[in-house]
């Protein structure tokens, strides 16, 4: 009788586990990457073929999630290492890899901007090991040296701008590269453009304030943004 009871319990637990694994939105191997700090309008997260999850303040986001904002919407993500990502209207970003505080794996943080406008402020991971973090677009990779960056991207082009550090940290820079070339940008307000998938990043140049402001308006951040002040010379 005891054997039958034990067998019955085993089958019940097995059945329960199968149901749990098949439940929408459940992932046994999901790695928590961070949480939603704020959202305006409507934004979604989706892992693989699982149903999309509507995001609210405090919602978790996971490694391998694709984050998407709708029209007239924006979202701010606070990652576990204190990196902050802000995505503007009609923007998609994939969290390709997020490893932080894992005793068995080396820290690594990789994202891909699929389309839209973005800005980010790096956290502890990039501060402690800059090479461990990279931000990709369809036409270039942004190498991080602890900084504040904004930009816009689509399937065939990107504009990437170095912004003023929020905490006033000096010596901030980024490296933007692809198969055809690489540039280093170390002066806030300067940026580069990649016009198509067959071109290198353009030489760094002072970006028009209108370009910067258009990106920031799309993001609609709740927090104040330190944008470079206009300098003497034509824009």
C-alpha positions in Angstrom: 0.0 0.0 0.0 2.9 2.4 0.9 4.5 1.6 -2.5 1.3 2.5 -4.3 1.0 5.7 -2.4 4.6 6.6 -3.1 4.2 5.8 -6.8 1.0 7.9 -7.0 2.7 10.9 -5.4 5.6 10.5 -7.8 3.3 10.6 -10.8 1.4 13.5 -9.4 4.6 15.6 -8.9 5.8 14.7 -12.4 2.6 15.7 -13.9 2.6 19.0 -11.9 6.1 19.8 -13.0 5.2 19.2 -16.7 2.2 21.5 -16.4 4.4 24.1 -14.7 7.0 24.0 -17.5 4.4 24.3 -20.2 2.7 27.3 -18.4 2.9 30.5 -20.4 5.8 32.8 -19.5 7.6 30.2 -17.3 11.2 29.4 -18.0 13.2 27.1 -15.7 16.5 28.5 -16.9 15.5 32.2 -17.0 18.3 34.5 -15.7 17.0 37.6 -14.1 18.8 40.6 -15.6 17.0 43.5 -14.0 13.7 45.3 -13.4 11.6 48.0 -15.0 12.3 51.3 -13.3 9.7 53.2 -15.2 7.5 53.0 -18.2 5.4 55.5 -20.1 2.8 54.2 -22.5 3.0 50.6 -23.4 6.0 48.3 -23.5 6.5 44.5 -23.8 9.0 41.8 -23.1 9.2 38.5 -24.8 11.5 35.5 -24.4 11.7 33.3 -27.6 8.3 31.9 -28.6 6.7 32.6 -25.2 3.8 35.0 -24.9 4.7 38.6 -24.6 4.5 40.1 -21.1 3.2 43.6 -20.7 5.7 45.7 -18.6 4.9 47.7 -15.6 7.1 49.5 -13.0 8.9 46.7 -11.1 8.4 44.0 -13.8 11.4 41.6 -14.1 13.4 41.4 -17.3 15.5 38.4 -18.2 18.5 37.4 -20.3 17.3 36.6 -23.9 14.3 39.0 -23.5 13.4 41.2 -26.4 12.1 44.5 -25.0 9.7 46.5 -27.3 8.0 49.8 -26.9 4.9 51.0 -28.8 4.2 54.3 -30.4 4.5 57.3 -28.0 6.0 55.0 -25.3 9.3 54.7 -23.5 10.8 52.4 -20.9 13.7 52.5 -18.4 15.4 49.3 -17.4 17.6 49.1 -14.3 20.0 46.1 -14.6 21.4 44.3 -11.6 24.8 46.0 -12.0 23.1 49.4 -11.9 23.4 49.9 -15.7 20.4 51.9 -16.9 18.9 51.6 -20.4 16.2 54.0 -21.7 14.4 53.0 -24.9 12.3 55.5 -26.9 9.2 55.2 -28.9 8.9 52.2 -31.4 12.1 50.7 -30.1 13.3 47.1 -29.8 16.3 45.8 -27.8 17.4 42.3 -27.3 19.3 41.3 -24.0 21.6 38.9 -25.7 23.7 38.0 -22.6 23.7 39.0 -19.0 26.0 37.3 -16.6 26.7 39.2 -13.3 27.6 37.8 -9.9 27.7 34.2 -11.1 30.4 32.3 -9.3 30.9 29.9 -12.2 30.8 32.2 -15.2 32.7 35.4 -16.1 30.7 38.6 -16.0 29.4 39.6 -19.5 26.7 42.0 -20.8 25.7 42.2 -24.4 22.6 43.9 -25.9 21.4 44.5 -29.4 19.4 47.6 -30.5 17.2 46.2 -33.3 15.6 49.5 -34.0 14.7 52.9 -32.5 16.2 55.4 -30.1 18.2 54.6 -26.9 20.5 55.9 -24.3 22.3 54.1 -21.5 24.4 54.9 -18.4 26.8 52.2 -17.6 27.0 50.5 -14.2 29.4 48.4 -12.1 30.1 45.8 -14.7 31.5 48.2 -17.3 33.3 50.2 -14.5 35.1 47.1 -13.2 35.7 45.5 -16.6 34.9 47.6 -19.6 35.6 44.8 -22.1 32.8 42.8 -20.6 30.1 45.0 -21.9 29.1 45.8 -25.5 26.1 47.3 -27.2 25.4 46.2 -30.8 23.4 47.6 -33.6 22.8 46.0 -37.0 25.9 47.9 -38.4 28.3 48.5 -35.5 29.4 47.5 -32.1 29.8 50.1 -29.2 32.7 49.3 -26.9 32.3 50.8 -23.5 34.8 52.6 -21.3 32.3 53.7 -18.6 30.1 56.3 -20.0 26.7 57.8 -21.1 25.7 57.2 -24.7 22.7 57.9 -26.9 21.7 57.0 -30.4 19.3 55.7 -32.9 19.4 52.6 -35.1 17.5 50.7 -37.8 18.2 47.6 -39.9 20.8 49.3 -42.1 22.2 52.4 -40.3 23.1 53.9 -36.9 23.9 57.2 -35.2 25.8 57.0 -32.0 26.6 59.9 -29.7 28.8 60.3 -26.6 26.9 62.3 -24.0 28.0 64.2 -20.9 28.6 61.8 -17.9 25.8 62.1 -15.4 28.2 62.0 -12.5 30.8 64.3 -14.1 33.4 61.4 -14.4 36.2 62.6 -16.6 37.9 60.5 -19.3 34.8 58.8 -20.6 34.9 57.4 -24.2 33.4 54.8 -26.5 34.8 52.9 -29.5 32.5 52.2 -32.4 33.6 49.6 -34.8 32.5 47.2 -37.6 34.1 45.1 -40.3 35.1 48.2 -42.2 36.7 50.4 -39.6 36.7 51.7 -36.0 36.6 55.2 -34.4 37.1 56.3 -30.8 34.9 59.1 -29.4 36.2 60.8 -26.3 34.5 64.2 -26.3 30.8 64.6 -25.2 28.6 66.0 -27.9 30.6 64.2 -30.6 29.4 61.1 -32.5 29.6 58.9 -35.5 27.2 57.8 -38.2 27.1 54.5 -40.1 25.0 55.2 -43.2 24.7 51.6 -44.4 25.9 48.0 -43.8 28.9 48.4 -46.1 30.4 51.5 -44.6 32.8 52.2 -41.7 31.8 54.5 -38.9 32.3 58.1 -40.0 35.1 60.2 -38.4 33.9 61.6 -35.0 32.3 65.0 -35.4 30.3 67.4 -33.3 26.7 66.4 -33.6 23.9 68.9 -34.2 21.9 69.8 -31.1 18.7 69.1 -33.1 19.9 65.5 -33.6 20.6 65.0 -29.9 17.3 66.7 -28.9 15.3 64.6 -31.3 16.7 61.4 -29.7 16.0 62.6 -26.2 12.5 63.7 -27.0 11.8 60.2 -28.3 13.0 58.7 -25.1 10.9 61.0 -22.9 12.9 60.1 -19.8 11.5 61.1 -16.4 15.0 62.0 -15.3 16.9 65.0 -16.3 19.3 64.5 -19.1 22.7 66.2 -19.3 23.1 67.1 -23.0 26.2 68.9 -24.3 25.9 72.7 -24.4 26.0 74.3 -27.8 29.5 75.5 -28.7 30.8 78.2 -30.9 30.7 77.3 -34.6 28.1 76.4 -37.2 25.6 73.5 -36.6 
